[in-house]
Amino acid sequence: MLFDEVFHLLLGPEISQEGTKPRRWINNGDTHLCKICGMIYHSQDELMQHFQRVKNHGYVVICKDCGKGYRSLQGYNTHRKMQHGPRADLPACKTCGKCFPAASNLIIHERSHSDEKPFSCDRCGKAYKHKRDLHLHLEFACKDGENVRKTP
């Protein structure tokens, strides 16, 4: 991808700023706003130079369509897919219609509509729909051999 495709925010007519504190916003025609810090520039080139100087405000990538910053390329790609991509391409729940970035997310979600509890504690036998709930159980409720299931 080209630098200006990935590392820019929405450009074009924006609201500009005058003074220091408190900030006062006025309409100033054709200016370019950094939506992260609020700095105003008179050209797209100046805004691009700003991003280079501030190292993209610590973000790995900034969405070219909405200006949201991401600290990982994976987070950015998920955002692009969910917010700016065609909905028809996303896996969707047959029960409630909610869309997900990946089929694995859909599988986890579909358990919320069922009685399936595939994650069970080896110590006490209690079962959970989600792996994270089993981990919490093991860490706080069934730790150090407490609540151990008695075998006949």
C-alpha positions in Angstrom: 0.0 0.0 0.0 1.1 3.6 -0.6 2.0 5.7 2.3 -0.7 8.2 1.8 -3.3 5.4 1.3 -2.6 4.0 4.8 -1.2 6.7 6.9 -3.7 9.5 6.4 -6.9 10.6 7.9 -10.0 12.0 6.2 -8.8 15.0 4.3 -10.5 17.9 2.7 -12.7 20.7 4.1 -12.5 20.6 7.9 -12.9 22.8 10.8 -9.8 24.7 11.9 -8.6 26.0 15.2 -7.5 29.4 16.5 -5.8 30.3 19.7 -4.3 28.1 22.2 -6.3 27.3 25.4 -9.3 27.1 25.4 -9.5 25.9 21.9 -11.9 27.7 19.6 -13.1 26.0 16.5 -14.0 28.0 13.4 -14.8 27.1 9.8 -11.7 27.9 7.7 -12.5 26.4 4.3 -9.9 24.0 2.8 -7.8 22.8 5.7 -6.6 19.3 6.8 -7.2 18.1 10.3 -5.3 15.4 12.2 -8.2 13.8 14.0 -6.0 12.3 16.6 -4.4 15.4 18.0 -6.5 18.2 16.4 -3.6 19.9 14.5 -4.6 21.8 11.4 -2.6 21.9 8.2 -3.1 23.8 4.9 -2.2 20.9 2.7 -2.2 17.1 2.6 1.6 17.2 2.3 1.9 19.1 5.6 -0.4 16.6 7.3 1.7 13.7 6.0 4.9 15.4 7.3 3.1 15.8 10.7 2.5 12.0 10.7 6.1 11.3 10.0 7.3 13.7 12.7 5.0 12.2 15.4 5.5 8.6 14.2 1.7 8.2 13.5 0.9 9.0 17.2 2.2 5.6 18.1 -0.2 3.7 15.8 1.1 1.2 13.3 -1.6 2.1 10.8 -4.4 4.7 10.5 -7.6 3.9 8.6 -7.8 6.0 5.4 -11.6 6.0 5.5 -12.4 7.0 9.1 -9.2 8.1 10.7 -9.2 5.5 13.5 -5.7 4.4 14.6 -4.6 0.8 15.2 -1.6 -0.5 17.1 -1.5 -3.8 15.1 -2.1 -4.6 11.4 -4.4 -7.4 12.5 -6.6 -5.0 14.3 -6.7 -2.7 11.3 -7.5 -5.5 8.9 -10.4 -6.7 11.2 -11.7 -3.1 11.3 -11.5 -2.7 7.5 -13.4 -6.0 7.1 -16.1 -5.2 9.7 -16.6 -1.5 9.1 -15.7 -0.8 5.5 -16.1 -4.1 3.7 -19.2 -5.8 2.2 -21.4 -7.3 4.9 -22.3 -10.2 2.6 -18.7 -11.5 2.8 -18.8 -11.8 6.6 -19.8 -15.0 8.5 -23.2 -14.3 10.2 -25.1 -16.0 13.0 -28.2 -17.8 11.7 -30.1 -17.1 15.0 -29.5 -13.4 15.5 -27.8 -12.1 12.4 -24.7 -10.8 14.1 -21.7 -10.6 11.8 -18.1 -11.6 12.7 -14.7 -11.1 11.1 -13.9 -14.8 11.1 -15.7 -18.1 11.2 -14.0 -19.1 14.4 -15.6 -16.0 16.1 -19.0 -17.1 14.8 -18.5 -20.7 16.2 -17.8 -19.2 19.7 -20.8 -16.9 19.4 -23.2 -19.6 18.4 -22.6 -21.4 21.7 -24.5 -18.5 23.3 -27.7 -19.7 21.6 -27.2 -23.4 22.6 -26.9 -25.5 25.7 -23.5 -26.9 24.6 -20.8 -26.7 27.2 -17.6 -28.2 25.7 -15.2 -27.1 28.4 -15.3 -29.0 31.7 -13.2 -29.0 34.8 -11.1 -32.1 35.4 -11.2 -31.5 39.1 -14.9 -31.0 39.8 -16.7 -31.7 36.6 -18.4 -28.3 36.2 -18.8 -27.4 32.5 -18.7 -24.1 30.6 -19.6 -22.7 27.2 -16.4 -20.7 26.8 -12.8 -21.6 27.5 -12.2 -18.3 29.3 -14.9 -19.2 31.8 -13.2 -22.5 32.6 -9.9 -20.7 33.0 -11.5 -18.3 35.5 -13.0 -21.2 37.3 -9.7 -23.0 37.6 -7.9 -19.9 38.7 -10.4 -18.7 41.4 -13.0 -21.4 42.3 -11.3 -24.7 41.9 -7.6 -24.1 42.6 -5.1 -26.1 44.6 -7.2 -29.3 44.6 -10.2 -27.7 46.3 -13.6 -29.0 45.2 -12.0 -32.2 43.8 -14.6 -34.6 42.5 -14.8 -37.7 44.6 -14.7 -41.0 42.6 -16.8 -43.9 43.9 
